Amino acid sequence: MKNQKHFLATSIALALLASASGSAMAQEQPAEDNDEGVEVIEVRGLRSSLDMAAQIKRNSDKVVDAIVADDIGKFPDTTTAAALQRIPGVQVTTGDNNEITGPIIRGIGDILTTLDGREIFTGVGRGFAFQDLPAEALAGADVFKSNTADLIEGGVAGVVNLQLHKPLNFDEGLTSAFNTRVFYGDNVEKANYNIGGLVSNHWSNEYGDMGALFNISYSDIDFDRPVSYNCDPRSGTNGPQGGEGAILPTCVGGVSQFGGYQRPQFNMALQWVTPSGLELYADGIYTEYKSDWESDFIFSDIFAAESITNVELTDDCGQYRVQGAGFGGTPDDPLQDLCIGQSARFNNVPGLSSTQAKETGTDQYLVAFGARYNTGNWQMDADFSYQRSHTENRSIIVDVGKQIEAVDIVINNDGYGTTQMPGSPLSDASDFRFANSLVQDLNDAVGEQYAFEGNAVYFMQGLFTELQMGVRYADRDSVFRATPPGGPASPGGNRETLVDSVGLPDDFLITSPTNIPYINNGENWVTPDRDFLINNTETLRQIYGAPSGDPDWDPARNYDADEQTYSAYVQGKYGYEFSNGMFIDGLLGVRATRTDRSLTGTGLVRPAPTEDNPNPPAVPTPVTTDTGETNFLPNFSARLEVTEDVQLRFTAARTLARPAFGDLNPGLTYDVPINANIRPNGSGGNPDLKPQKSNAYDATVEYYFAPSSYIATAIYYRTLKDRTVVEVSPEVIDGIEYNITRPRNAASATLQGVEVSGQLFFDSLIEQTPDWLNGFGLMANFTLADSEITTENDPLQGEPLQGVSKHSYTAGVLYENHGFTGRLVYTYRSEYSEFLIGGALKPEGAGEYFNKVKGNGRVDFSLGYDINEHLTVSIDGTNLNGETYRSYFGTPAFPHDVRDDERTFGLSIRGSY
């Protein structure tokens, strides 16, 4: 407590010096003085935006790559995450609703996201769902890959700062803009749209410069993402008769992710710069995501077949350790000679159809106000903000099944599996019976944060030209609630009660809204109606014998977290010109941060023994844990301007990422076993987790050889410490031994790599450019990312980090001339490991087996034409080559799943006045 008071006293002293910050990022390029006292920033067109991005990269004190909007409401790509994937070292994935999502920087997903310099998050998570902020609302985005003391801590990988439009960045007078985009998806076979508008006014009078801006957007999008899969490999020798010597899937099936979502967004900004130079401002943003969708499964538990026939084997054979159920065994289990199967027929097998009816929503808002003031040698700013993010999910799941005559499978049909059910019996509504259980999976999460940030810069003469300092305080609350896992069993027992015998309406079973091309040649099947599951859940509860109403929240899954963060930094900016004309400048600083956290959940607590009960069982009990840590994050950077066009850069910094609140939850969830032959499982959190830390080093060479043109090479090296990993270990609860999964600080890793990036326009490079080449340009980047887990005695030691592609690149052709603006871009990432397969069936002596995602790339394009100075019409397309996600179990000879990503074609109209 004494140290905390000393820390607070230091912070308050710095705050008195600082007095005010809208954004630490604003210090990156301070506004220049002019007659009006404000800086007007206008970017119009592709080349202008690329030139601005190059200047941000060139002039920054950090290693940064930037994206700048081509015009109001015109980001380079259709979504924020899609635009980020063009940045060197950034890799993304595609979500269930066909949106680009999940950016990682140089192989690490622990990214801190800021909006105009303020931390922003989604729900109770540490990260931000980039897809929740429409690209049309953005003026730009900066990806900081090196850390400095003025940046908010919390991102081991880096910081992404998203920037909204501000009224004083426009010319005086009224500015308005609108954008409309209609696009067609060839999976969903529907037209979708998004619209947006902006109105901004900038005026001056005897009271100074004033501005007000309002921006609104709305998206309404339908999606369809079919997936086909083989389940994990299994020895046919231990399966139904006829499968001896073959490695076959445990099950086969597919799922169609189908539905729609809406995204309204509104933001506003008010600014006032007084004649004395004092700036006052207020900002606010509201975003919402609402989705009604479903996951429709078609499935067969083929290892429960009566027999297997027509087995064809590949020549991929070897010896495998196999346990009794046919999965991967231990060194004590027997060896079997097995070959990976190519195809087979499974006779008299259980078939299943399932509907997971889902309602998903996020709504969040952030409001802020503050001031900036320059006087003499001082530049000061202060910012107060509040944000609230609320997510809720509701999923009702009903499975129905029937026995079917046969299932024919091809395990590997050019990299994916196909399934045929002769006669398509799951397309016939008769004889379906209730299977498994009624699942009611509900959760609700709320994250709130109050934050204050104050910064000050003192300008001086000498080797050090600036002394930067600041403080930040953040108070964050997170509340998570969830229902118990599982649910009541099927009425009368599994697959006993006919669906049409319990009084449900005839249209309870419907034809699936979509199909899966790889299953039954794309024929639809019968599945429970999503709308009935959502709107008539009470009827289903009566049939399954469940209590009325939504299930109560499960104390073992719930938690409440309260976290306070106190941060302070001091940083000097230096500069020195050598006698030969070269100039060096950079930063030297340190950020100190203290975190105090209280988290309440439900843990297992064993009561004190008594004479009558010397070994009492553990009982679920509310548990509150208080933790805290203090960290110091030093940084150093140097930029050497060798010539007017060439500069070298070196940075070194320490970064950290705090553990997720869910991982800190002391609660424990486990299922009481009903099968004595299987060790039961459970999972829990770890309130003693420490922040993940990294030492990061970067070196770059940058050559700016013409306007809007440059080539840059970066070399980076990272060490990771206290990385959170998930560990399974036995724990005894009420005399029963469980395999309990908990997170722990154990993993260490290194990341190193090279990034090469560049862009050019030929008419800036060639003095007498041929007419046909005028306006053409190129952009490209390449990243080599080499990662390795270095934890001693870890089974993954020597393996690369999961989710990291070793190679990724982007290459594009650009054009801007005669009123036309266009780009054609190809983005590729190589194969990567998605997750470790526990208990995998693998050849004797083989290392760990991972589910691996094959390399894939997408072609996107856009072409616009300026009808006049106010109106632009454009067409665009995404994933023109129809690339799919494909993965496999350890070896390409045994595919896992194939997911058809959407291909879209769009038409847009934009106007600005």
Secondary structure, 3 states (H helix, E strand, C coil): CHHHHHHHHHHHHHHHHHCECCCHHHHHCCCCCCCCCCCCCCCCCHHHHHHHHHHHHHHCCCCEEEEECCECCECCCCCHHHHHCCCCCEEEEECCCCCEEEEEECCECCEEEEECCEECCCCCCCCCCHHHCCHHHEEEEEEECCCCCCCCCCCCCEEEEEEECCHHHCCCEEEEEEEEEEEEECCCCEEEEEEEEEEEEEEEECCEEEEEEEEEEEEEEEEEEEEEEECCEEEHHHCCECCCCEEEECCEEEEEEEEEEEEEEEEEEEEEECCCCCEEEEEEEEEEEEEEEEEEEEEECHHHCCEEEEEEEEEEEEEEEECCCCCECCCCCCEEEEEEEEEEEEEEEEEEEEEEEEEEEEEEEEEEEEEEEEECCEEEEEEEEEEEEEEEEEEEEEEEEEEEEEEEEECCCCCCCEEECCCCHHHCCCCCEEEEEEEEEEEEEEEEEEEEEEEEEEECCCCEEEEEEEEEEEEEEEEEEECCCCCCECCCCCCCCEHHHCCCCHHHEEECCCCCCCEHHHCCCEEECHHHHHHCHHHHHHHHCCCCCCCCCCCCCCEEEEEEEEEEEEEEEEEEECCCCCEEEEEEEEEEEEEEEEEEEEEEECCCCCCCCCCCCCEEEEEEEEEEEEEEEEEEEEEEECCCCEEEEEEEEEEEECCCHHHHCCCEEECCCCCCCCCCEEEECCCCCCCEEEEEEEEEEEEEEECCEEEEEEEEEEEEEEEEEEEEEEEEECCEEEEEEEEEEEEEEEEEEEEEEEEEEHHHHCCCCCHHHCCEEEEEEEEEEEEEECCCCCCCCCCCCCCCCCEEEEEEEEEEECCEEEEEEEEEECCEEEEECCCCCCECCCCCCEEEECCEEEEEEEEEEECCCCEEEEEEEECCCCCEEEEEECCCCCEEEEEECCCEEEEEEEEEC
